Amino acid sequence: MSFRKTVEFKSKDGAEREKRSEKLIQTGRYDRNAIKQRIDVEEWLDGEIKTLYDLSDNDNNNDVEIDVDEVLDQDGDDAKETLILNLCRGVPKANAAKVKPFAQALIEKIGNLKRLK
């Protein structure tokens, strides 16, 4: 996103000399909301994976890693859901029924996110 800023120059006698337009480029500091949303999704995702795999908060020994950017790269919700379901194949049988609702919730949460460069 960019903004236009017009600068007016006046001479000593008060007459306008020229108008110039400068293009201001938005920098990363303006993307704080997008970064915050992404962190919220990543934290939610971490908690849900721990729930699906029956892991404690101190246990980081899960083999599944879902890359949000990889999911965002998929075309359509069906492809995204298929990818998530394939990544979650090792879920214990007791939690197998929770995988599809988890995939749908994740797709809904990342719907407004943009891919990080």
Backbone bond lengths (Angstrom), bond angles and torsions (degrees), N, CA, C in turn:
res aa  C-N    CA-C-N  psi(-1)  N-CA   C-N-CA  omega(-1)  CA-C   N-CA-C  phi
1 M - - - 1.434 - - 1.516 108.07 -
2 S 1.308 117.04 140.74 1.448 120.40 178.42 1.525 109.24 -134.01
3 F 1.290 115.09 158.96 1.450 121.64 -179.46 1.523 108.49 -125.18
4 R 1.298 116.68 153.00 1.458 121.68 176.14 1.523 108.38 -106.62
5 K 1.303 115.60 137.37 1.450 121.52 177.84 1.524 107.43 -127.43
6 T 1.306 116.70 124.60 1.451 120.96 -179.78 1.519 109.10 -97.74
7 V 1.308 116.04 135.19 1.461 122.29 -179.68 1.520 107.55 -118.27
8 E 1.314 115.87 128.55 1.457 120.40 177.97 1.521 108.91 -106.72
9 F 1.329 115.94 136.40 1.455 121.82 178.37 1.518 108.59 -110.95
10 K 1.321 116.18 133.29 1.466 120.17 177.73 1.523 108.24 -121.98
11 S 1.313 114.57 139.65 1.463 118.79 177.69 1.526 109.30 -80.86
12 K 1.311 116.49 175.92 1.460 120.99 -177.95 1.521 112.40 -60.82
13 D 1.325 116.63 -30.29 1.464 118.60 -179.96 1.524 112.68 -83.28
14 G 1.345 117.98 0.70 1.458 122.21 174.46 1.515 114.77 93.91
15 A 1.304 118.69 -2.89 1.458 121.25 -179.37 1.530 110.12 -80.52
16 E 1.329 114.80 141.96 1.466 118.91 177.18 1.510 109.26 -73.19
17 R 1.321 115.87 132.43 1.460 119.90 -179.64 1.516 111.65 -97.39
18 E 1.292 117.04 -50.67 1.468 118.33 -172.62 1.521 108.49 -160.19
19 K 1.288 115.37 153.53 1.457 120.83 173.37 1.518 107.40 -115.09
20 R 1.312 115.27 138.19 1.452 119.68 -179.14 1.524 107.76 -131.88
21 S 1.274 115.69 142.29 1.453 120.35 179.87 1.524 108.62 -113.24
22 E 1.311 115.81 129.27 1.462 120.86 178.21 1.524 108.13 -113.26
23 K 1.267 114.98 139.65 1.453 120.06 178.41 1.520 108.18 -94.63
24 L 1.334 115.59 123.29 1.455 121.21 177.12 1.519 108.35 -100.67
25 I 1.288 116.50 130.25 1.454 121.19 -178.19 1.522 108.83 -99.02
26 Q 1.315 114.93 132.38 1.457 119.70 178.77 1.527 109.11 -72.51
27 T 1.310 115.73 133.50 1.460 120.65 -178.10 1.513 110.73 -104.18
28 G 1.313 115.75 177.74 1.454 122.25 -177.26 1.506 114.45 -58.89
29 R 1.300 117.68 -28.14 1.462 118.69 -177.70 1.515 112.33 -64.50
30 Y 1.311 117.73 -19.63 1.453 121.56 178.40 1.521 112.51 -84.70
31 D 1.319 116.81 -6.03 1.460 121.31 -178.43 1.531 111.96 -96.23
32 R 1.298 117.07 21.82 1.464 120.31 -177.39 1.521 112.24 -60.13
33 N 1.322 117.32 -39.48 1.465 119.87 179.93 1.523 111.39 -64.62
34 A 1.318 116.67 -41.65 1.463 120.42 179.12 1.526 110.64 -64.73
35 I 1.331 116.16 -40.79 1.468 120.19 178.82 1.522 110.00 -66.30
36 K 1.323 117.15 -41.03 1.471 121.56 179.01 1.524 110.21 -62.30
37 Q 1.337 117.46 -44.50 1.463 121.05 177.99 1.524 110.87 -60.12
38 R 1.312 116.13 -41.90 1.463 120.34 -179.37 1.522 110.92 -65.57
39 I 1.323 117.59 -42.72 1.466 120.79 177.91 1.520 110.30 -62.13
40 D 1.327 117.02 -41.19 1.466 120.48 178.07 1.527 111.39 -60.27
41 V 1.331 116.74 -42.72 1.468 120.93 178.70 1.526 110.47 -65.72
42 E 1.338 116.95 -43.50 1.473 120.86 179.96 1.535 110.97 -62.39
43 E 1.339 117.14 -41.58 1.467 120.33 178.56 1.527 110.84 -66.71
44 W 1.323 117.15 -41.48 1.463 120.90 176.88 1.527 109.73 -61.35
45 L 1.331 116.16 -44.78 1.462 122.02 -179.74 1.525 110.82 -59.95
46 D 1.325 117.22 -44.32 1.465 121.89 178.85 1.530 110.79 -60.15
47 G 1.324 116.64 -45.23 1.463 120.62 178.89 1.517 112.49 -63.85
48 E 1.319 116.97 -40.77 1.468 120.78 -179.49 1.526 111.31 -67.71
49 I 1.330 117.27 -39.24 1.463 120.12 178.14 1.520 110.21 -64.09
50 K 1.338 116.72 -41.21 1.466 120.00 177.10 1.528 110.94 -62.06
51 T 1.327 117.29 -37.73 1.465 121.21 177.85 1.527 110.55 -67.69
52 L 1.327 117.27 -45.07 1.462 120.94 -178.49 1.527 112.04 -63.08
53 Y 1.313 116.42 -37.60 1.462 120.83 -176.65 1.525 112.97 -97.80
54 D 1.325 117.24 10.46 1.470 122.73 178.84 1.525 112.02 53.09
55 L 1.327 116.50 47.82 1.459 121.74 179.60 1.523 109.72 -100.79
56 S 1.316 116.30 147.79 1.458 119.90 175.35 1.523 109.03 -81.84
57 D 1.330 116.53 170.13 1.462 120.21 179.91 1.523 112.30 -63.41
58 N 1.322 117.05 -29.55 1.466 121.05 -179.09 1.522 112.91 -85.54
59 D 1.317 116.90 -13.45 1.470 121.84 -175.80 1.527 109.60 -90.19
60 N 1.300 116.83 110.81 1.465 121.73 177.93 1.524 111.10 -107.48
61 N 1.315 116.90 23.13 1.453 121.96 -174.89 1.532 110.99 -94.72
62 N 1.325 117.85 50.79 1.458 119.44 176.38 1.518 109.26 -103.14
63 D 1.305 115.59 140.83 1.458 120.67 -176.07 1.530 113.09 -87.96
64 V 1.305 116.60 -12.79 1.465 118.73 -178.16 1.527 109.49 -88.39
65 E 1.320 113.95 134.63 1.456 120.44 175.22 1.513 107.40 -136.38
66 I 1.315 115.79 117.59 1.457 120.93 -179.68 1.522 107.73 -104.49
67 D 1.319 115.41 115.70 1.457 121.81 179.40 1.529 108.19 -87.75
68 V 1.311 116.31 115.66 1.458 121.17 -177.32 1.527 111.02 -59.65
69 D 1.324 117.41 -39.68 1.468 120.22 178.81 1.527 111.69 -63.44
70 E 1.321 116.54 -37.51 1.467 120.41 178.01 1.530 110.32 -64.50
71 V 1.312 116.34 -39.76 1.464 120.11 177.69 1.528 109.87 -67.13
72 L 1.323 117.15 -41.69 1.467 121.01 179.38 1.527 112.01 -63.25
73 D 1.332 117.27 -29.08 1.468 121.16 -179.32 1.529 112.97 -72.21
74 Q 1.314 117.14 -17.62 1.464 120.76 -178.28 1.529 110.03 -72.08
75 D 1.327 115.81 143.65 1.465 121.24 178.56 1.521 109.62 -88.72
76 G 1.289 116.83 116.96 1.457 121.95 175.51 1.518 113.13 85.04
77 D 1.321 114.36 154.69 1.458 120.96 -177.94 1.530 112.58 -67.30
78 D 1.338 117.39 -32.62 1.468 119.80 179.52 1.528 111.35 -64.33
79 A 1.318 117.04 -42.51 1.470 120.67 178.65 1.527 110.69 -66.39
80 K 1.329 116.31 -38.61 1.466 120.48 177.73 1.523 110.30 -63.56
81 E 1.328 115.65 -45.68 1.469 120.11 -179.84 1.521 111.10 -62.96
82 T 1.332 117.46 -42.27 1.465 121.30 178.78 1.523 110.88 -60.71
83 L 1.324 117.39 -43.41 1.462 121.39 178.53 1.529 110.92 -61.18
84 I 1.318 117.08 -47.36 1.466 121.29 -179.24 1.527 110.35 -62.94
85 L 1.318 117.36 -44.14 1.467 120.75 179.96 1.532 110.99 -63.01
86 N 1.331 117.09 -38.59 1.468 120.25 177.75 1.521 111.90 -66.17
87 L 1.333 116.39 -37.57 1.455 120.26 179.15 1.529 112.53 -70.24
88 C 1.318 116.71 -23.70 1.470 121.46 -176.75 1.530 112.26 -102.28
89 R 1.311 118.29 26.55 1.466 120.87 -178.74 1.516 113.83 -64.34
90 G 1.324 118.54 -26.16 1.456 121.36 -175.81 1.516 115.07 -87.73
91 V 1.322 117.68 13.53 1.464 121.10 -179.66 1.527 109.34 -65.79
92 P 1.336 118.06 137.67 1.470 120.07 176.54 1.530 111.30 -56.06
93 K 1.325 116.16 147.13 1.473 121.04 -175.74 1.525 112.17 -58.19
94 A 1.321 117.38 -30.92 1.460 120.25 179.97 1.534 111.48 -63.25
95 N 1.330 116.99 -27.11 1.464 121.08 -178.08 1.530 113.07 -107.35
96 A 1.316 117.78 7.29 1.463 121.07 -175.46 1.528 112.40 -60.45
97 A 1.325 117.39 -33.19 1.466 120.69 -179.43 1.532 111.79 -70.54
98 K 1.319 117.30 -17.04 1.467 121.01 -178.28 1.526 112.98 -87.31
99 V 1.340 117.77 -9.53 1.462 120.82 -173.53 1.525 111.55 -69.42
100 K 1.319 117.96 -46.70 1.473 119.85 -178.26 1.531 111.64 -64.02
101 P 1.343 120.17 -45.59 1.473 118.43 175.01 1.537 112.66 -61.40
102 F 1.334 116.47 -34.42 1.467 120.66 176.42 1.521 110.17 -62.63
103 A 1.342 117.11 -45.61 1.467 121.51 -179.86 1.525 110.64 -61.52
104 Q 1.324 116.84 -43.06 1.464 120.31 -179.90 1.525 111.58 -66.69
105 A 1.325 117.13 -38.83 1.468 120.84 177.90 1.526 110.74 -66.07
106 L 1.332 116.66 -40.16 1.464 120.20 178.74 1.523 110.90 -64.19
107 I 1.314 117.30 -43.08 1.466 121.47 178.47 1.525 110.34 -61.17
108 E 1.315 116.43 -40.07 1.465 120.56 178.45 1.537 110.86 -66.02
109 K 1.321 116.85 -41.78 1.468 120.82 -178.16 1.527 112.39 -68.83
110 I 1.319 117.84 -34.91 1.475 119.37 -178.48 1.521 112.38 -88.60
111 G 1.328 117.08 0.47 1.454 120.51 -178.41 1.506 114.39 -56.34
112 N 1.331 117.36 -35.11 1.465 120.54 -177.36 1.517 113.20 -97.55
113 L 1.322 117.23 -2.76 1.463 119.86 -178.66 1.523 110.91 -78.71
114 K 1.310 114.78 152.56 1.459 120.96 174.03 1.513 108.31 -109.58
115 R 1.307 115.00 152.48 1.457 119.93 179.62 1.516 109.64 -69.01
116 L 1.339 116.49 134.14 1.456 120.56 176.65 1.519 109.45 -80.27
117 K 1.306 116.28 141.54 1.462 120.22 -177.60 1.495 110.42 -95.03
